[in-house]
Amino acid sequence: MAEIRIRNTNERISGEENVRAFLDNQEVLYEHWEASKLPAELHNKFVLSDEEKQTILSTYDEEIRELAARRGYQIWDVISLSDATPNIEDLLKKFEQIHTHTEDEIRGIVSGRGIFIIKGDEETGYFDVELEAGDVISVPENRAHFFTLMDNREIIAVRLFIEKDGWIATNIEDPTFTK
Ligand SMILES: [Fe+2]
């Protein structure tokens, strides 16, 4: 279950109903996949072969196709990040830059954890969404945000795209960002 931290006030929001209500209010799609569907041999495995990635896509095929049909995604893949990922430090530096893109950014977390930092409405400002396995989130198009790993630095997620070009990031400097 995701948890929220509002950066300006350090307020935390937890519990499914509260998290869902908060994210609804911020127009952030938040749904669930059954985390326990992940085959046992892939638990705590963050370096994946192509075959294992395919197993993950097959495991969540129904959920992926339902989302794709509802929201127009055409392609999907599996991304895995951990300390074993080549150039992980450089990648994280690149990730930790506030940006926007013209497509929404949707992720189904299959294993591990991660954080989206998202710009909320004017009153709320930036907030963190701490994600764990089973959380599905979509950052709306053109909304300032970035993604990073949590302390365990391990995540596997399914990504869905309408078209790959829609995901080209435009970096922005935002003076209202709260570190
Ligand atoms: Fe993004």
py3Dmol code that shows the C-alpha trace and the ligand (Angstrom):
import py3Dmol

protein = """\
ATOM      1  CA  MET A   1       0.000   0.000   0.000  1.00  0.00           C
ATOM      2  CA  ALA A   2       1.351   3.389  -1.003  1.00  0.00           C
ATOM      3  CA  GLU A   3       2.005   6.110   1.538  1.00  0.00           C
ATOM      4  CA  ILE A   4       2.034   9.851   0.921  1.00  0.00           C
ATOM      5  CA  ARG A   5       4.325  12.485   2.391  1.00  0.00           C
ATOM      6  CA  ILE A   6       3.473  16.113   1.777  1.00  0.00           C
ATOM      7  CA  ARG A   7       6.806  17.909   1.532  1.00  0.00           C
ATOM      8  CA  ASN A   8       5.720  21.356   2.778  1.00  0.00           C
ATOM      9  CA  THR A   9       4.237  20.074   6.027  1.00  0.00           C
ATOM     10  CA  ASN A  10       5.864  16.649   6.388  1.00  0.00           C
ATOM     11  CA  GLU A  11       2.352  15.288   6.904  1.00  0.00           C
ATOM     12  CA  ARG A  12       2.030  11.579   6.110  1.00  0.00           C
ATOM     13  CA  ILE A  13      -1.085   9.927   4.740  1.00  0.00           C
ATOM     14  CA  SER A  14      -1.529   6.175   4.980  1.00  0.00           C
ATOM     15  CA  GLY A  15      -4.334   3.642   4.800  1.00  0.00           C
ATOM     16  CA  GLU A  16      -5.929   2.674   1.531  1.00  0.00           C
ATOM     17  CA  GLU A  17      -8.958   4.946   1.701  1.00  0.00           C
ATOM     18  CA  ASN A  18      -6.992   8.035   2.730  1.00  0.00           C
ATOM     19  CA  VAL A  19      -4.309   7.492   0.117  1.00  0.00           C
ATOM     20  CA  ARG A  20      -6.865   6.884  -2.595  1.00  0.00           C
ATOM     21  CA  ALA A  21      -8.898   9.964  -1.622  1.00  0.00           C
ATOM     22  CA  PHE A  22      -5.787  12.154  -1.574  1.00  0.00           C
ATOM     23  CA  LEU A  23      -4.554  10.914  -4.956  1.00  0.00           C
ATOM     24  CA  ASP A  24      -8.036  11.168  -6.496  1.00  0.00           C
ATOM     25  CA  ASN A  25      -8.151  14.744  -5.360  1.00  0.00           C
ATOM     26  CA  GLN A  26      -4.779  15.379  -7.010  1.00  0.00           C
ATOM     27  CA  GLU A  27      -6.001  13.658 -10.199  1.00  0.00           C
ATOM     28  CA  VAL A  28      -3.412  10.898  -9.877  1.00  0.00           C
ATOM     29  CA  LEU A  29      -4.656   7.457 -10.946  1.00  0.00           C
ATOM     30  CA  TYR A  30      -4.021   4.868  -8.259  1.00  0.00           C
ATOM     31  CA  GLU A  31      -5.002   1.222  -8.506  1.00  0.00           C
ATOM     32  CA  HIS A  32      -3.930  -2.221  -7.367  1.00  0.00           C
ATOM     33  CA  TRP A  33      -2.623  -5.419  -8.801  1.00  0.00           C
ATOM     34  CA  GLU A  34      -2.387  -8.566  -6.733  1.00  0.00           C
ATOM     35  CA  ALA A  35       1.263  -8.570  -5.640  1.00  0.00           C
ATOM     36  CA  SER A  36       1.080 -12.212  -4.571  1.00  0.00           C
ATOM     37  CA  LYS A  37       0.632 -13.280  -8.208  1.00  0.00           C
ATOM     38  CA  LEU A  38       4.365 -12.830  -8.786  1.00  0.00           C
ATOM     39  CA  PRO A  39       5.873 -16.328  -9.166  1.00  0.00           C
ATOM     40  CA  ALA A  40       7.855 -17.348  -6.079  1.00  0.00           C
ATOM     41  CA  GLU A  41      11.122 -17.739  -8.005  1.00  0.00           C
ATOM     42  CA  LEU A  42      11.011 -14.034  -8.870  1.00  0.00           C
ATOM     43  CA  HIS A  43      10.577 -12.814  -5.294  1.00  0.00           C
ATOM     44  CA  ASN A  44      13.505 -10.599  -4.341  1.00  0.00           C
ATOM     45  CA  LYS A  45      15.116 -11.066  -7.725  1.00  0.00           C
ATOM     46  CA  PHE A  46      16.086  -7.747  -9.270  1.00  0.00           C
ATOM     47  CA  VAL A  47      18.325  -8.853 -12.112  1.00  0.00           C
ATOM     48  CA  LEU A  48      16.045 -10.379 -14.719  1.00  0.00           C
ATOM     49  CA  SER A  49      16.592 -12.298 -17.923  1.00  0.00           C
ATOM     50  CA  ASP A  50      14.393 -11.489 -20.920  1.00  0.00           C
ATOM     51  CA  GLU A  51      12.529 -14.697 -20.198  1.00  0.00           C
ATOM     52  CA  GLU A  52      11.839 -13.647 -16.616  1.00  0.00           C
ATOM     53  CA  LYS A  53      10.589 -10.259 -17.811  1.00  0.00           C
ATOM     54  CA  GLN A  54       8.258 -12.101 -20.155  1.00  0.00           C
ATOM     55  CA  THR A  55       7.031 -14.227 -17.245  1.00  0.00           C
ATOM     56  CA  ILE A  56       6.131 -11.016 -15.382  1.00  0.00           C
ATOM     57  CA  LEU A  57       4.234  -9.657 -18.387  1.00  0.00           C
ATOM     58  CA  SER A  58       2.383 -12.968 -18.725  1.00  0.00           C
ATOM     59  CA  THR A  59       1.561 -12.996 -15.005  1.00  0.00           C
ATOM     60  CA  TYR A  60      -0.104  -9.592 -15.239  1.00  0.00           C
ATOM     61  CA  ASP A  61      -1.342  -9.929 -18.816  1.00  0.00           C
ATOM     62  CA  GLU A  62      -5.004  -9.546 -17.937  1.00  0.00           C
ATOM     63  CA  GLU A  63      -4.416  -6.448 -15.781  1.00  0.00           C
ATOM     64  CA  ILE A  64      -2.142  -4.873 -18.407  1.00  0.00           C
ATOM     65  CA  ARG A  65      -4.589  -5.454 -21.252  1.00  0.00           C
ATOM     66  CA  GLU A  66      -7.494  -4.122 -19.225  1.00  0.00           C
ATOM     67  CA  LEU A  67      -5.559  -0.916 -18.438  1.00  0.00           C
ATOM     68  CA  ALA A  68      -4.417  -0.623 -22.052  1.00  0.00           C
ATOM     69  CA  ALA A  69      -7.959  -0.991 -23.363  1.00  0.00           C
ATOM     70  CA  ARG A  70      -9.290   1.552 -20.875  1.00  0.00           C
ATOM     71  CA  ARG A  71      -6.554   4.167 -21.276  1.00  0.00           C
ATOM     72  CA  GLY A  72      -5.099   3.685 -24.731  1.00  0.00           C
ATOM     73  CA  TYR A  73      -1.672   2.186 -24.043  1.00  0.00           C
ATOM     74  CA  GLN A  74      -0.153   0.423 -27.026  1.00  0.00           C
ATOM     75  CA  ILE A  75       3.115  -1.015 -25.729  1.00  0.00           C
ATOM     76  CA  TRP A  76       4.475  -2.197 -22.405  1.00  0.00           C
ATOM     77  CA  ASP A  77       7.654  -3.572 -20.919  1.00  0.00           C
ATOM     78  CA  VAL A  78       9.352  -4.443 -17.634  1.00  0.00           C
ATOM     79  CA  ILE A  79      12.047  -2.296 -16.036  1.00  0.00           C
ATOM     80  CA  SER A  80      14.256  -3.463 -13.211  1.00  0.00           C
ATOM     81  CA  LEU A  81      16.589  -1.225 -11.224  1.00  0.00           C
ATOM     82  CA  SER A  82      18.956  -2.129  -8.428  1.00  0.00           C
ATOM     83  CA  ASP A  83      22.559  -1.649  -7.408  1.00  0.00           C
ATOM     84  CA  ALA A  84      23.348  -4.286 -10.036  1.00  0.00           C
ATOM     85  CA  THR A  85      22.047  -1.995 -12.814  1.00  0.00           C
ATOM     86  CA  PRO A  86      24.990  -0.610 -14.820  1.00  0.00           C
ATOM     87  CA  ASN A  87      25.470   3.134 -14.195  1.00  0.00           C
ATOM     88  CA  ILE A  88      22.775   3.163 -11.507  1.00  0.00           C
ATOM     89  CA  GLU A  89      24.243   6.314  -9.893  1.00  0.00           C
ATOM     90  CA  ASP A  90      24.167   8.217 -13.185  1.00  0.00           C
ATOM     91  CA  LEU A  91      20.685   6.951 -13.925  1.00  0.00           C
ATOM     92  CA  LEU A  92      19.371   8.070 -10.556  1.00  0.00           C
ATOM     93  CA  LYS A  93      20.915  11.515 -11.010  1.00  0.00           C
ATOM     94  CA  LYS A  94      19.153  11.761 -14.334  1.00  0.00           C
ATOM     95  CA  PHE A  95      15.867  10.602 -12.801  1.00  0.00           C
ATOM     96  CA  GLU A  96      16.027  13.064  -9.934  1.00  0.00           C
ATOM     97  CA  GLN A  97      15.356  16.053 -12.136  1.00  0.00           C
ATOM     98  CA  ILE A  98      11.890  17.589 -12.136  1.00  0.00           C
ATOM     99  CA  HIS A  99      10.356  17.169 -15.560  1.00  0.00           C
ATOM    100  CA  THR A 100       7.168  16.841 -17.521  1.00  0.00           C
ATOM    101  CA  HIS A 101       6.154  14.840 -20.558  1.00  0.00           C
ATOM    102  CA  THR A 102       3.192  14.873 -22.869  1.00  0.00           C
ATOM    103  CA  GLU A 103       2.100  11.329 -21.943  1.00  0.00           C
ATOM    104  CA  ASP A 104       1.086  10.157 -18.524  1.00  0.00           C
ATOM    105  CA  GLU A 105       3.677   8.006 -16.725  1.00  0.00           C
ATOM    106  CA  ILE A 106       2.112   4.790 -15.549  1.00  0.00           C
ATOM    107  CA  ARG A 107       3.871   2.125 -13.526  1.00  0.00           C
ATOM    108  CA  GLY A 108       2.676  -1.134 -12.034  1.00  0.00           C
ATOM    109  CA  ILE A 109       5.070  -2.005  -9.217  1.00  0.00           C
ATOM    110  CA  VAL A 110       5.720  -5.736  -9.285  1.00  0.00           C
ATOM    111  CA  SER A 111       8.467  -5.981  -6.671  1.00  0.00           C
ATOM    112  CA  GLY A 112      10.590  -3.698  -4.497  1.00  0.00           C
ATOM    113  CA  ARG A 113       9.820  -0.071  -3.766  1.00  0.00           C
ATOM    114  CA  GLY A 114      10.104   3.381  -5.319  1.00  0.00           C
ATOM    115  CA  ILE A 115       8.949   6.975  -4.928  1.00  0.00           C
ATOM    116  CA  PHE A 116       7.243   9.355  -7.289  1.00  0.00           C
ATOM    117  CA  ILE A 117       7.611  12.982  -6.283  1.00  0.00           C
ATOM    118  CA  ILE A 118       4.695  14.832  -7.850  1.00  0.00           C
ATOM    119  CA  LYS A 119       3.588  18.457  -7.941  1.00  0.00           C
ATOM    120  CA  GLY A 120       0.147  18.753  -6.408  1.00  0.00           C
ATOM    121  CA  ASP A 121      -2.305  21.623  -6.446  1.00  0.00           C
ATOM    122  CA  GLU A 122      -1.156  25.044  -5.275  1.00  0.00           C
ATOM    123  CA  GLU A 123      -2.186  24.509  -1.669  1.00  0.00           C
ATOM    124  CA  THR A 124      -0.503  21.084  -1.380  1.00  0.00           C
ATOM    125  CA  GLY A 125       2.725  21.600  -3.309  1.00  0.00           C
ATOM    126  CA  TYR A 126       5.028  18.665  -3.947  1.00  0.00           C
ATOM    127  CA  PHE A 127       4.257  15.310  -2.374  1.00  0.00           C
ATOM    128  CA  ASP A 128       5.966  11.909  -2.338  1.00  0.00           C
ATOM    129  CA  VAL A 129       4.116   8.724  -3.166  1.00  0.00           C
ATOM    130  CA  GLU A 130       6.038   5.816  -1.656  1.00  0.00           C
ATOM    131  CA  LEU A 131       5.157   2.757  -3.680  1.00  0.00           C
ATOM    132  CA  GLU A 132       5.391  -0.935  -3.018  1.00  0.00           C
ATOM    133  CA  ALA A 133       4.537  -4.132  -4.872  1.00  0.00           C
ATOM    134  CA  GLY A 134       0.959  -4.129  -6.140  1.00  0.00           C
ATOM    135  CA  ASP A 135       0.679  -0.336  -6.429  1.00  0.00           C
ATOM    136  CA  VAL A 136      -0.267   1.010  -9.845  1.00  0.00           C
ATOM    137  CA  ILE A 137       0.115   4.737 -10.368  1.00  0.00           C
ATOM    138  CA  SER A 138      -0.146   7.168 -13.246  1.00  0.00           C
ATOM    139  CA  VAL A 139       1.368  10.636 -13.080  1.00  0.00           C
ATOM    140  CA  PRO A 140      -0.862  12.793 -15.312  1.00  0.00           C
ATOM    141  CA  GLU A 141       0.533  14.201 -18.562  1.00  0.00           C
ATOM    142  CA  ASN A 142       2.283  17.561 -18.304  1.00  0.00           C
ATOM    143  CA  ARG A 143       2.514  17.311 -14.497  1.00  0.00           C
ATOM    144  CA  ALA A 144       5.886  18.150 -12.885  1.00  0.00           C
ATOM    145  CA  HIS A 145       7.387  15.082 -11.189  1.00  0.00           C
ATOM    146  CA  PHE A 146      10.357  12.792 -10.838  1.00  0.00           C
ATOM    147  CA  PHE A 147      11.003   9.241  -9.719  1.00  0.00           C
ATOM    148  CA  THR A 148      13.628   7.776  -7.455  1.00  0.00           C
ATOM    149  CA  LEU A 149      14.382   4.614  -5.541  1.00  0.00           C
ATOM    150  CA  MET A 150      13.948   4.144  -1.809  1.00  0.00           C
ATOM    151  CA  ASP A 151      16.715   3.088   0.577  1.00  0.00           C
ATOM    152  CA  ASN A 152      16.614  -0.559  -0.505  1.00  0.00           C
ATOM    153  CA  ARG A 153      17.303   0.639  -4.092  1.00  0.00           C
ATOM    154  CA  GLU A 154      15.416  -2.216  -5.702  1.00  0.00           C
ATOM    155  CA  ILE A 155      12.375  -2.111  -7.924  1.00  0.00           C
ATOM    156  CA  ILE A 156      10.681  -3.958 -10.754  1.00  0.00           C
ATOM    157  CA  ALA A 157       7.846  -2.244 -12.571  1.00  0.00           C
ATOM    158  CA  VAL A 158       5.707  -2.668 -15.647  1.00  0.00           C
ATOM    159  CA  ARG A 159       5.646   0.469 -17.814  1.00  0.00           C
ATOM    160  CA  LEU A 160       2.919   1.189 -20.358  1.00  0.00           C
ATOM    161  CA  PHE A 161       3.136   3.707 -23.185  1.00  0.00           C
ATOM    162  CA  ILE A 162       0.759   5.218 -25.676  1.00  0.00           C
ATOM    163  CA  GLU A 163       3.774   5.839 -27.888  1.00  0.00           C
ATOM    164  CA  LYS A 164       7.392   5.896 -26.819  1.00  0.00           C
ATOM    165  CA  ASP A 165       7.981   9.453 -28.079  1.00  0.00           C
ATOM    166  CA  GLY A 166       5.309  10.749 -25.726  1.00  0.00           C
ATOM    167  CA  TRP A 167       7.590   9.997 -22.839  1.00  0.00           C
ATOM    168  CA  ILE A 168      10.458  12.315 -23.827  1.00  0.00           C
ATOM    169  CA  ALA A 169      11.163  14.403 -20.735  1.00  0.00           C
ATOM    170  CA  THR A 170      11.267  18.187 -20.636  1.00  0.00           C
ATOM    171  CA  ASN A 171      13.322  19.184 -17.616  1.00  0.00           C
ATOM    172  CA  ILE A 172      12.074  22.143 -15.609  1.00  0.00           C
ATOM    173  CA  GLU A 173      13.440  24.289 -12.808  1.00  0.00           C
ATOM    174  CA  ASP A 174      10.666  24.854 -10.290  1.00  0.00           C
ATOM    175  CA  PRO A 175      11.357  27.376  -7.515  1.00  0.00           C
ATOM    176  CA  THR A 176       8.359  26.029  -5.564  1.00  0.00           C
ATOM    177  CA  PHE A 177       9.964  22.583  -5.191  1.00  0.00           C
ATOM    178  CA  THR A 178      10.473  21.598  -1.549  1.00  0.00           C
ATOM    179  CA  LYS A 179      13.529  19.410  -1.025  1.00  0.00           C
TER     180      LYS A 179
END
"""
ligand_1 = """\
1
LIG
Fe 8.682 11.065 -15.830
"""
view = py3Dmol.view(width=600, height=400)
view.addModel(protein, "pdb")
view.setStyle({"model": 0}, {"cartoon": {"style": "trace"}})
view.addModel(ligand_1, "xyz")
view.setStyle({"model": 1}, {"stick": {}})
view.zoomTo()
view.show()
